[in-house]
Amino acid sequence: MPRKSSRGRGPRSGPNSKSASRNPTSVSGSEIPHGGGGAAPAVTEGGAAATAEALDRLGVSAGAEVAPVEMPPLEAASSSGRDEVCGSLEEEAVRKLQELVGLGGEEVELTEDEAAANDQRQEDEIFALEAIFGDNIVIFNKKEGQRSFQVHVHIEIPDGIDVSARLNYGSGSLKYGAGHDADASDNLVYKFRVEHLPPILLTCLLPSSYPSHQPPLFTIFAEWMNKMMISSLCQMLDTVWEEQRGMEVTYQWVQWLQISSLSHLGFANEILLSSDSACDRDHGDKRALSHNALPDVIIPRMMRCNDDKCHEAFLRAIHDCMICFTEFPGTDFIKLPCHHFFCSKCMQTYCKMHVKEGTVLKLLCPDAKCGGVVPPNILKSLLGEEEFDRWEGLLLRRTLDSMSDVVYCPRCETACLEDADNDAVCSSCLFSFCTLCRDRRHVGETCMVPEEKLLILEKRQEAGALQEDQLKFLNELRSIKTIMKDSKMCPRCKMAISKTEGCNKMSCCNCGQYFCYQCNMAIDGYEHFRGSCVLFPQEEIDRWEMRMNPRAQRQVVAQVQAEMFRQYAHPCPTCRQPCPKVGNNNHVFCWACQKHFCALCRKPVHKTSQHFGPKGCKQHTTDP
C-alpha cells in the first residue's frame, strides 16, 4: 500500500546518507492509492530539525500556522460506493501521469553531485509536505528512481458561494444548456449554495532533474471543472515554476490552487458549471483530466460533499442549546432536518414527555416558529424500545382518529371503516355494528340515544336484574353524562373537551383541531369571531378585570362580606348600601360608592386624624 504519513525520522549522519526509516513503504507499481482517514503524522524529536529545515526550503516558517488541506469524502452517484469512485479517479490520474513520462522531453544529464543534491531536496520536500498536509497527501513508491505523490486540495469558502448550471432537458436527458449567446429557450438555471467544494486532485512525479533543471510532471483533476478550466490551472502552475525555476514549487502549487484558483477562473462570486465542446476536448492541455460528467451526477455529488463537510465542521464546533442555554460540543447535539439543533439530553426529555402524556402529534421541532417533524430514526435513538413502540401505537391511533370514516369496534377496539349507512363490520371479530349507537346492526330501526339507554339500565339496576357487563356500561354512561354537561365534542375526532378559562378558540389535544367553544364549529384562525360568536365571554372578561384590578377585587370581597354579615353591617350615609366593619375598626370603606364613613356617627370621613381622636369618635370599638 502507498505510504500516507511518516511516524518519525532519526537524525541524518551525512548530507547524502538516508535513514532506512525514511524510505517509502514498498508497493508494486500496479497498486492504486486510496485516500484514508486516521491521525495526523507524528514527528519525533529526532525529526524536528529535519522538519524545520524542509519547511525553510519551501519558504514556510516552522512556527507558522498552515491551513491543512482537507479531503472531503467522494461519494458515487451509483451504488458502487465511495472507495470505487475515489480509486477510479486516482487510478486515472496515475495512468495519465505515466503516459506523460513516456512523452517527456530530453533527459538532462546530471553530475553525481547534482543528482544527489536533487534527491536530497526531493526527499526533504516530500517530508515537509507530509508534515503540512497529513492524510491529504498520498506518497507512492519510488519507481525507476522517481518519486510521485497525490495531494487532495480542498477549497473552503466560509461565507459560501453560489453554484449555478444552465440545464437543458429537451432531448429527454438532463444536459448542460447553451450559453448566454446561443438559443437558450429550452434552458433552465439551477442554483445552489455551498461552503465546501470537492477536492482538486494534483498528482505529481518528480524527475531526477527536479528541482535544479526541470519542473515536476503533474496532472490535475477536478470533477466540477471542464477541461479548458483545468488547462488554465495547468498553465498557471507552469508560470509559478518559471518564476521560481530551480526551487521546490509543489507547496506553492498546492497553496495557489487552494487560494487563487477560483479567482483565476473568474469564480469569485459564482461558480458556473459547464461541459466541454468537442473542440475543447481535443485542444485542451494533456495534463488536464476531466470526466465531462452529466449535471445529474456532478450536482448531487457537490451537494453531498458540502453537506458532509458542513456536518464535520458542526461536530467539531461548540454550540449553545436553545432549550437549556448550555454550551456543548457538536457531538452532543441532535440536528433535525429543519437545521435546528438541541442537546441530546434536552431532546430526550422533550420526546419522552410527549410520549408519556400521549401528545405525539405535538412532538415537533422545539423551536416555536418551526413546527418541523422529528424523524423516526432520531426518536428511536432517543427513546427506549418500549417508549418507541408506544409512540408508534399512539401515532397510528391519532392518525386513525383524525379520519372521519374510521370507527372502532365496541368489542375488540379494532379500527373499522364506516359505510354510507353508518354501519361497519369488524375485520377481526366480524362483529357488525351501528357506528352511531355502537350497538349491533339494526336495519330499519332507529338508534337508541344514550339517555334512553341510561334510563333503561337504571331501571334494571333498581330491579336488581343488571348483569356485570351492563353495570360497567351503566357507569360509563353516567360518566359520559357528567362529562358532557360541562364539555364540548371536538368536531373532528369527537373527543370531549372542557374549558376551564380563557377564550372560545379551543384546540383539541387529541387531533390538534381548532374549534369554537360557543358554536362547536371547526375553525382555522380568528376570522370566525367577527360574526355572532365572541372570542371572550363576558364572565371571562369580568374575571380578567377582577384579577388585574385589586381595587375591584376588594370591592367584590366587601360586597360578599356585607351580604353574609348583613345584621352586623352599617349603612353608608351616601348610598345606603350595607358595609361591614373590618374587625373593631369604625373607619368603614363603602364597597358601592367608594366613600369613607364612620360607623359610630354615620358621617363621611375625609381625614382619619381629624375625625378620630380625643375630641372625636373612637376609632376602635366593639359593636353591641
C-alpha positions as MATLAB code, in Angstrom:
seq = 'MPRKSSRGRGPRSGPNSKSASRNPTSVSGSEIPHGGGGAAPAVTEGGAAATAEALDRLGVSAGAEVAPVEMPPLEAASSSGRDEVCGSLEEEAVRKLQELVGLGGEEVELTEDEAAANDQRQEDEIFALEAIFGDNIVIFNKKEGQRSFQVHVHIEIPDGIDVSARLNYGSGSLKYGAGHDADASDNLVYKFRVEHLPPILLTCLLPSSYPSHQPPLFTIFAEWMNKMMISSLCQMLDTVWEEQRGMEVTYQWVQWLQISSLSHLGFANEILLSSDSACDRDHGDKRALSHNALPDVIIPRMMRCNDDKCHEAFLRAIHDCMICFTEFPGTDFIKLPCHHFFCSKCMQTYCKMHVKEGTVLKLLCPDAKCGGVVPPNILKSLLGEEEFDRWEGLLLRRTLDSMSDVVYCPRCETACLEDADNDAVCSSCLFSFCTLCRDRRHVGETCMVPEEKLLILEKRQEAGALQEDQLKFLNELRSIKTIMKDSKMCPRCKMAISKTEGCNKMSCCNCGQYFCYQCNMAIDGYEHFRGSCVLFPQEEIDRWEMRMNPRAQRQVVAQVQAEMFRQYAHPCPTCRQPCPKVGNNNHVFCWACQKHFCALCRKPVHKTSQHFGPKGCKQHTTDP';
ca = [
       0.000    0.000    0.000;
       1.202    3.575   -0.552;
       2.743    5.465    2.294;
       0.455    8.245    3.612;
       2.371    9.706    6.509;
       5.591    9.435    8.424;
       5.729    8.261   12.019;
       9.136    9.670   12.873;
      12.623   10.098   11.456;
      16.015    9.939   13.005;
      18.900   12.401   12.521;
      20.945   12.109    9.358;
      24.585   11.077    9.607;
      25.669   12.932    6.477;
      24.408   15.138    3.687;
      23.849   12.256    1.290;
      23.027    9.490    3.742;
      19.400    8.436    4.170;
      17.966    6.534    7.086;
      16.171    3.329    6.330;
      13.094    4.665    8.106;
      12.828    7.462    5.525;
      12.397    5.151    2.548;
       8.822    4.781    1.313;
       6.991    1.595    2.029;
       7.397   -0.780   -0.854;
       4.395   -1.236   -3.130;
       4.019   -2.636   -6.581;
       3.580   -0.283   -9.477;
       0.066   -1.630  -10.143;
      -1.300   -0.737   -6.701;
      -3.735    2.162   -6.699;
      -3.761    4.560   -3.727;
      -6.854    5.291   -1.710;
      -7.209    8.392    0.432;
      -7.783    7.296    4.001;
      -8.541    8.722    7.383;
      -6.564    8.425   10.554;
      -4.484   10.551   12.840;
      -2.147   13.267   11.663;
       1.518   12.249   11.277;
       3.514   12.359   14.459;
       7.047   13.751   14.222;
       9.565   12.724   16.883;
      12.208   14.948   18.425;
      14.786   13.393   16.140;
      12.829   14.598   13.092;
      12.044   18.085   14.371;
      15.235   19.594   12.974;
      14.698   17.892    9.623;
      11.116   19.192    9.513;
      12.239   22.758   10.210;
      14.930   22.509    7.541;
      12.454   21.159    4.988;
       9.940   23.859    5.795;
      12.608   26.514    5.348;
      13.380   25.139    1.901;
       9.664   25.555    0.999;
       9.581   29.113    2.330;
       7.258   28.202    5.234;
       8.065   29.207    8.806;
       8.184   26.310   11.253;
       6.078   28.249   13.756;
       3.526   29.482   11.230;
       0.042   28.075   11.182;
      -0.583   26.277    7.897;
      -4.184   25.633    6.955;
      -4.499   21.904    6.306;
      -5.973   20.811    3.022;
      -8.856   18.566    3.934;
     -10.168   15.836    1.705;
     -13.938   15.510    1.695;
     -15.256   12.021    1.043;
     -16.220   11.384   -2.576;
     -19.457    9.557   -2.995;
     -20.522    7.750   -6.113;
     -23.781    8.502   -7.841;
     -24.247    4.763   -8.350;
     -24.375    2.079   -5.692;
     -20.747    1.052   -6.229;
     -19.626    3.081   -3.211;
     -17.191    5.809   -2.305;
     -13.988    3.726   -2.453;
     -14.598    2.616   -6.030;
     -15.113    6.202   -7.243;
     -12.131    7.576   -5.317;
      -9.945    4.725   -6.560;
     -11.005    5.176  -10.192;
     -10.167    8.887  -10.139;
      -6.708    8.331   -8.628;
      -6.057    5.398  -10.953;
      -6.793    7.523  -13.997;
      -4.545   10.320  -12.709;
      -1.638    7.868  -12.161;
      -2.125    6.257  -15.576;
      -2.161    9.649  -17.300;
       0.977   10.677  -15.450;
       2.758    7.539  -16.656;
       1.786    8.416  -20.222;
       3.266   11.873  -19.766;
       6.531   10.303  -18.633;
       6.770    8.493  -21.941;
       6.036   11.718  -23.840;
       8.540   13.753  -21.818;
      11.348   15.749  -23.409;
      15.008   15.001  -23.456;
      16.543   13.965  -20.179;
      19.029   16.331  -18.592;
      22.412   14.837  -17.857;
      23.331   15.456  -14.241;
      26.578   15.070  -12.411;
      26.713   12.750   -9.454;
      26.683   15.673   -7.005;
      23.685   17.314   -8.743;
      21.745   14.058   -8.730;
      22.476   13.502   -5.035;
      21.511   17.084   -4.169;
      18.228   16.821   -6.127;
      17.421   13.518   -4.452;
      18.016   15.008   -1.016;
      15.949   18.108   -1.772;
      13.086   15.986   -3.120;
      13.073   13.833   -0.011;
      13.082   16.888    2.263;
      10.279   18.435    0.238;
       8.091   15.344    0.466;
       8.832   15.073    4.173;
       7.686   18.693    4.648;
       4.555   18.132    2.546;
       3.652   15.159    4.735;
       4.071   17.276    7.851;
       1.856   20.048    6.425;
      -0.936   18.163    4.652;
      -1.071   14.950    6.696;
      -3.592   12.423    5.393;
      -4.450   14.569    2.371;
      -1.213   13.553    0.659;
      -0.516   10.034   -0.639;
       3.130    9.101   -1.310;
       3.878    6.384   -3.872;
       6.845    4.071   -4.107;
       9.920    5.268   -5.989;
       9.857    3.811   -9.479;
      12.976    3.965  -11.649;
      14.451    6.483   -9.208;
      11.484    8.891   -9.450;
       9.142    9.901   -6.632;
       5.420   10.538   -7.097;
       2.562   11.606   -4.868;
      -1.002   12.919   -4.887;
      -2.470   15.855   -2.955;
      -6.196   16.386   -2.386;
      -6.604   20.174   -2.421;
      -9.776   21.167   -0.638;
     -11.183   24.661   -1.265;
     -13.176   26.063    1.631;
     -15.350   29.188    1.324;
     -16.503   30.243    4.835;
     -19.070   32.746    3.530;
     -20.344   30.335    0.889;
     -20.555   30.700   -2.888;
     -23.368   30.154   -5.386;
     -23.058   27.325   -7.901;
     -25.274   27.551  -10.978;
     -25.765   25.397  -14.046;
     -27.712   26.117  -17.218;
     -29.571   22.865  -17.899;
     -31.478   21.516  -20.892;
     -33.968   18.659  -20.821;
     -35.263   18.971  -24.357;
     -33.754   15.695  -25.636;
     -35.115   13.623  -22.760;
     -31.865   13.538  -20.773;
     -30.505   16.248  -18.493;
     -27.583   18.067  -20.142;
     -25.811   21.378  -19.829;
     -27.692   24.024  -21.801;
     -26.492   26.527  -24.331;
     -24.518   29.623  -23.390;
     -25.918   33.077  -22.934;
     -25.359   33.979  -26.570;
     -26.930   30.869  -28.042;
     -30.523   29.804  -28.276;
     -31.462   29.064  -24.664;
     -35.229   28.854  -24.976;
     -35.338   25.321  -23.512;
     -32.809   26.053  -20.754;
     -33.397   26.447  -17.066;
     -30.910   27.707  -14.476;
     -30.390   25.585  -11.365;
     -28.596   27.315   -8.494;
     -27.477   26.154   -5.053;
     -25.027   27.412   -2.425;
     -22.051   25.590   -0.927;
     -19.289   26.289    1.562;
     -17.059   23.379    0.552;
     -16.124   22.128   -2.910;
     -14.993   18.659   -3.987;
     -11.179   18.475   -3.877;
      -8.811   19.190   -6.718;
      -6.582   16.144   -7.265;
      -2.966   17.147   -8.001;
      -0.739   14.200   -8.978;
       2.995   14.921   -9.254;
       6.025   12.939  -10.427;
       9.472   14.315   -9.539;
      12.087   13.632  -12.211;
      15.716   13.240  -11.198;
      16.488   16.675  -12.673;
      14.000   18.408  -10.311;
      14.354   20.981   -8.858;
      17.638   22.051  -10.353;
      16.684   21.931  -14.052;
      13.160   20.644  -14.761;
       9.734   21.057  -13.094;
       7.667   18.147  -11.739;
       5.391   16.308  -14.138;
       1.807   16.679  -12.973;
      -1.854   16.153  -13.767;
      -4.876   17.998  -12.347;
      -8.343   16.587  -11.940;
     -11.460   18.390  -10.676;
     -14.846   16.832  -11.298;
     -16.689   20.175  -11.198;
     -14.459   21.828  -13.831;
     -14.322   21.262  -17.578;
     -11.091   20.587  -19.422;
     -10.494   24.190  -20.508;
     -10.723   25.409  -16.899;
      -8.267   22.765  -15.712;
      -5.964   23.579  -18.628;
      -5.885   27.185  -17.437;
      -4.794   25.971  -13.999;
      -2.025   23.869  -15.589;
      -0.701   26.932  -17.380;
      -0.635   28.889  -14.126;
       1.374   26.155  -12.420;
       3.846   26.382  -15.300;
       4.049   30.132  -14.678;
       4.776   29.567  -10.983;
       7.642   27.249  -11.948;
       9.051   29.765  -14.416;
       9.057   32.418  -11.692;
      10.814   30.101   -9.217;
      12.940   27.941  -11.500;
      15.426   25.857   -9.565;
      13.314   25.959   -6.367;
      10.908   23.477   -4.798;
       7.455   24.515   -6.060;
       4.974   21.773   -5.143;
       3.957   23.511   -1.916;
       3.468   26.799   -3.802;
       1.371   24.919   -6.378;
      -0.944   23.497   -3.725;
      -1.251   26.858   -1.982;
      -2.080   28.607   -5.257;
      -4.742   26.019   -6.135;
      -6.255   26.356   -2.686;
      -6.296   30.169   -2.511;
      -6.250   31.636   -6.021;
      -7.765   29.078   -8.394;
     -11.363   30.350   -8.065;
     -10.460   33.986   -8.668;
      -8.235   32.978  -11.603;
     -11.184   31.199  -13.254;
     -13.496   34.164  -12.640;
     -15.456   32.356   -9.904;
     -15.029   34.986   -7.202;
     -18.808   35.416   -6.739;
     -20.382   32.454   -8.523;
     -19.292   29.112   -9.987;
     -20.802   28.269  -13.372;
     -20.840   24.576  -14.270;
     -20.464   23.720  -17.941;
     -19.232   20.934  -20.195;
     -16.502   20.852  -22.848;
     -17.215   21.105  -26.524;
     -15.722   18.528  -28.869;
     -13.115   21.061  -29.985;
     -12.121   21.890  -26.413;
     -11.625   18.230  -25.549;
      -9.211   17.828  -28.454;
      -7.189   21.000  -27.866;
      -7.032   21.116  -24.088;
      -3.900   20.517  -22.048;
      -2.931   16.825  -21.873;
      -2.331   17.217  -18.156;
      -5.936   18.361  -17.578;
      -8.233   15.454  -16.660;
     -11.989   15.867  -16.883;
     -14.738   13.264  -16.871;
     -17.192   15.661  -18.523;
     -19.941   14.040  -16.416;
     -23.620   14.930  -16.721;
     -25.110   17.509  -14.332;
     -27.346   14.952  -12.620;
     -24.112   13.279  -11.435;
     -21.980   16.337  -10.620;
     -24.602   18.440   -8.834;
     -25.709   15.779   -6.282;
     -22.067   14.886   -5.645;
     -21.155   18.520   -4.938;
     -24.139   18.913   -2.606;
     -23.319   15.710   -0.713;
     -19.692   16.754   -0.364;
     -20.755   20.124    1.032;
     -23.233   18.535    3.451;
     -20.633   16.071    4.722;
     -18.021   18.761    5.321;
     -20.537   21.089    6.993;
     -21.577   18.241    9.270;
     -17.945   17.540   10.159;
     -17.428   21.213   10.988;
     -20.592   21.207   13.094;
     -19.372   18.219   15.109;
     -16.042   19.911   15.830;
     -17.529   23.259   16.944;
     -19.098   24.341   20.260;
     -22.786   25.341   20.225;
     -25.444   26.659   22.613;
     -28.541   24.572   23.274;
     -31.591   26.807   22.823;
     -33.536   24.865   25.478;
     -31.134   24.745   28.436;
     -28.774   27.510   27.140;
     -25.708   25.391   27.914;
     -22.622   25.007   25.717;
     -21.819   21.542   24.358;
     -19.649   20.176   21.539;
     -21.409   19.319   18.307;
     -21.196   15.591   19.021;
     -23.624   16.080   21.937;
     -26.323   17.657   19.755;
     -29.272   16.316   17.796;
     -29.646   18.100   14.449;
     -33.113   17.948   12.907;
     -33.879   18.035    9.159;
     -35.124   21.619    9.610;
     -31.486   22.506   10.614;
     -32.432   23.366   14.214;
     -30.307   21.580   16.805;
     -30.627   20.913   20.525;
     -28.564   18.968   23.038;
     -29.274   15.250   23.344;
     -30.358   15.448   26.977;
     -32.992   18.135   26.326;
     -34.283   16.378   23.216;
     -34.551   13.076   25.058;
     -36.511   14.665   27.923;
     -38.716   16.544   25.436;
     -39.561   13.399   23.424;
     -40.179   11.217   26.461;
     -42.510   13.845   27.946;
     -44.731   13.936   24.852;
     -44.806   10.143   24.562;
     -45.699    9.770   28.235;
     -48.504   12.353   28.012;
     -49.772   10.928   24.714;
     -49.374   14.207   22.776;
     -47.446   12.609   19.930;
     -48.930   14.982   17.342;
     -47.218   17.844   19.177;
     -43.836   16.107   19.093;
     -42.380   18.603   16.627;
     -39.250   20.734   16.468;
     -38.934   22.554   19.830;
     -38.408   25.848   18.009;
     -41.635   27.811   18.430;
     -41.606   29.183   14.871;
     -40.663   25.959   13.098;
     -43.059   23.048   13.567;
     -40.836   20.606   11.678;
     -41.317   16.877   12.231;
     -38.855   14.846   14.318;
     -37.879   11.831   12.131;
     -38.483    8.284   13.441;
     -34.772    7.384   13.283;
     -33.942   10.223   15.700;
     -36.817    9.234   18.011;
     -35.614    5.641   18.031;
     -32.166    6.745   19.193;
     -33.631    8.935   21.964;
     -36.425    6.673   23.252;
     -36.264    3.202   24.699;
     -37.753    0.252   22.850;
     -40.937    0.293   24.930;
     -41.376    4.067   24.575;
     -40.795    3.920   20.825;
     -43.450    1.196   20.471;
     -45.843    3.362   22.461;
     -45.078    6.322   20.169;
     -45.821    4.228   17.084;
     -49.105    2.982   18.546;
     -50.223    6.440   19.655;
     -49.323    7.989   16.312;
     -51.325    5.327   14.474;
     -54.270    5.843   16.804;
     -54.178    9.635   16.442;
     -53.946    9.306   12.673;
     -56.932    6.996   12.549;
     -58.878    9.257   14.902;
     -58.422   12.158   12.513;
     -60.149   10.193    9.711;
     -63.887   10.816    9.623;
     -64.761    7.349    8.219;
     -62.768    5.312   10.764;
     -64.516    3.903   13.862;
     -63.535    1.315   16.452;
     -65.198   -1.984   17.139;
     -67.049   -1.876   20.520;
     -65.898   -5.433   21.261;
     -62.193   -5.626   20.344;
     -61.322   -1.946   19.583;
     -60.145   -2.773   16.046;
     -60.223    0.093   13.537;
     -63.063   -0.304   11.015;
     -64.325    1.631    8.005;
     -67.783    3.173    8.237;
     -70.110    2.851    5.234;
     -72.701    5.327    3.972;
     -75.448    3.790    6.172;
     -73.417    4.358    9.367;
     -72.687    0.653    9.712;
     -69.362   -1.195    9.998;
     -68.038   -4.740   10.148;
     -65.027   -5.572   12.285;
     -62.296   -7.358   10.313;
     -61.006   -9.028   13.487;
     -64.066  -10.393   15.296;
     -66.560   -9.986   12.393;
     -68.999   -8.077   14.613;
     -71.461   -5.985   12.558;
     -72.488   -2.870   14.470;
     -74.051    0.566   14.144;
     -71.458    3.331   14.320;
     -73.920    5.802   15.873;
     -75.067    3.872   18.925;
     -72.203    1.308   18.883;
     -74.739   -1.485   19.274;
     -75.399   -4.441   16.980;
     -76.563   -3.575   13.497;
     -80.290   -2.725   13.397;
     -81.570   -2.304    9.848;
     -84.800   -0.293    9.697;
     -84.760    0.634   13.392;
     -83.822    3.973   14.879;
     -80.845    4.252   17.182;
     -81.433    4.413   20.895;
     -79.963    7.628   22.272;
     -77.642    7.378   25.321;
     -80.281    8.988   27.577;
     -82.753    6.210   26.752;
     -80.119    3.533   27.362;
     -79.214    5.134   30.680;
     -82.846    5.235   31.800;
     -83.408    1.565   30.914;
     -80.231    0.448   32.690;
     -81.088    2.441   35.823;
     -84.498    0.769   35.993;
     -82.864   -2.647   35.616;
     -80.437   -1.754   38.404;
     -83.310   -0.810   40.703;
     -84.968   -4.137   39.934;
     -81.712   -5.999   40.600;
     -81.695   -7.504   37.101;
     -78.460   -5.864   35.914;
     -75.598   -8.065   34.803;
     -71.944   -7.303   35.473;
     -71.124   -6.046   31.947;
     -74.306   -3.983   31.928;
     -73.306   -2.416   35.256;
     -69.972   -1.437   33.778;
     -71.714    0.080   30.774;
     -74.078    1.951   33.100;
     -71.195    3.517   34.974;
     -69.619    4.553   31.664;
     -72.839    6.212   30.558;
     -73.083    8.092   33.834;
     -69.524    9.302   33.466;
     -70.192   10.406   29.896;
     -73.343   12.221   31.000;
     -71.412   14.084   33.694;
     -68.626   14.967   31.281;
     -70.986   16.196   28.574;
     -72.633   18.653   30.937;
     -69.524   20.832   31.008;
     -67.753   19.871   27.778;
     -67.980   20.055   24.001;
     -67.177   17.420   21.389;
     -64.264   18.010   19.034;
     -65.778   18.352   15.539;
     -63.065   16.102   14.053;
     -62.307   13.258   16.484;
     -65.341   13.629   18.851;
     -63.098   13.918   21.910;
     -64.869   15.557   24.890;
     -63.129   18.811   25.807;
     -63.961   21.049   28.761;
     -62.915   24.699   29.031;
     -61.772   25.985   32.417;
     -60.853   29.536   31.421;
     -59.661   31.626   28.514;
     -61.093   32.439   25.093;
     -63.549   30.445   22.983;
     -60.881   29.363   20.468;
     -60.154   25.809   21.584;
     -57.503   23.333   20.444;
     -58.134   19.594   20.650;
     -55.302   17.875   22.499;
     -56.036   14.654   20.626;
     -56.031   15.686   16.953;
     -54.971   19.356   17.138;
     -58.175   20.678   15.510;
     -59.162   24.281   16.351;
     -62.858   24.889   17.026;
     -65.182   27.463   18.549;
     -66.340   26.528   22.044;
     -69.518   28.599   21.657;
     -70.935   27.019   18.465;
     -68.692   23.898   18.259;
     -67.643   24.684   14.662;
     -64.200   23.809   13.255;
     -62.151   26.955   12.582;
     -58.646   27.927   11.441;
     -57.920   31.459   12.657;
     -59.797   34.282   14.375;
     -61.992   35.351   11.440;
     -64.839   33.259   12.850;
     -65.209   35.543   15.878;
     -66.111   38.566   13.762;
     -69.616   37.127   13.435;
     -72.146   36.150   16.079;
     -69.639   34.253   18.246;
     -67.458   36.203   20.650;
     -63.828   35.429   21.390;
     -64.099   36.167   25.133;
     -67.383   35.619   27.038;
     -68.440   38.369   29.431;
     -67.789   36.287   32.528;
     -64.222   35.700   31.359;
     -63.708   39.440   30.813;
     -65.055   40.147   34.320;
     -62.766   37.511   35.779;
     -59.777   39.004   33.983;
     -60.585   42.551   35.113;
     -61.013   41.286   38.656;
     -57.607   39.634   38.516;
     -55.889   42.693   37.072;
     -57.691   45.266   39.316;
     -57.030   44.661   43.021;
     -59.396   47.503   43.965;
     -62.299   45.854   42.171;
     -61.347   42.583   43.796;
     -61.543   44.155   47.256;
     -64.894   45.652   46.275;
     -66.328   42.244   45.428;
     -64.951   40.743   48.624;
     -66.557   43.539   50.680;
     -69.870   43.045   48.903;
     -69.829   39.335   49.666;
     -68.973   40.011   53.303;
     -71.799   42.560   53.540;
     -74.252   40.001   52.230;
     -73.007   37.342   54.636;
     -72.974   39.579   57.738;
     -75.887   41.874   56.901;
     -77.031   42.039   60.574;
     -73.615   43.479   61.524;
     -73.320   45.827   58.524;
     -73.559   49.598   58.729;
     -75.445   51.528   56.020;
     -73.391   54.015   54.028;
     -74.610   57.610   54.576;
     -74.145   58.320   50.860;
     -75.601   55.320   49.009;
     -77.306   53.435   51.880;
     -75.581   50.149   50.939;
     -74.697   47.931   53.946;
     -70.938   47.816   54.630;
     -69.292   45.588   57.265;
     -66.605   46.695   59.675;
     -63.134   45.182   59.446;
     -62.567   43.903   62.949;
     -63.279   46.663   65.524;
     -62.269   49.498   63.191;
     -65.013   52.152   62.936;
     -63.389   53.606   59.802;
     -65.517   51.891   57.119;
     -64.994   51.945   53.359;
     -68.146   51.607   51.240;
     -67.768   48.974   48.567;
     -70.506   50.534   46.393;
     -69.765   54.289   46.217;
     -66.128   54.119   47.286;
     -66.673   56.629   50.168;
     -65.246   56.530   53.713;
     -67.540   56.976   56.718;
     -67.668   56.487   60.488;
     -69.642   53.538   61.825;
     -70.459   55.386   65.062;
     -71.757   58.763   63.868;
     -72.604   57.777   60.265;
     -70.751   60.820   58.921;
     -68.293   60.892   55.970;
     -64.631   60.735   56.956;
     -62.257   62.910   54.947;
     -59.175   62.660   57.167;
     -58.709   59.963   59.771;
     -56.619   62.169   62.094;
     -59.274   64.906   62.193;
     -62.349   62.696   62.733;
     -60.967   60.144   65.165;
     -59.170   61.184   68.355;
     -59.675   62.543   71.896;
     -62.135   65.195   70.658;
     -63.827   62.988   68.073;
     -65.149   59.469   67.705;
     -63.273   56.459   68.944;
     -61.701   54.610   66.037;
     -61.837   51.142   67.610;
     -64.916   49.879   69.474;
     -66.865   46.643   69.535;
     -70.382   46.539   68.211;
     -73.118   45.976   70.831;
];
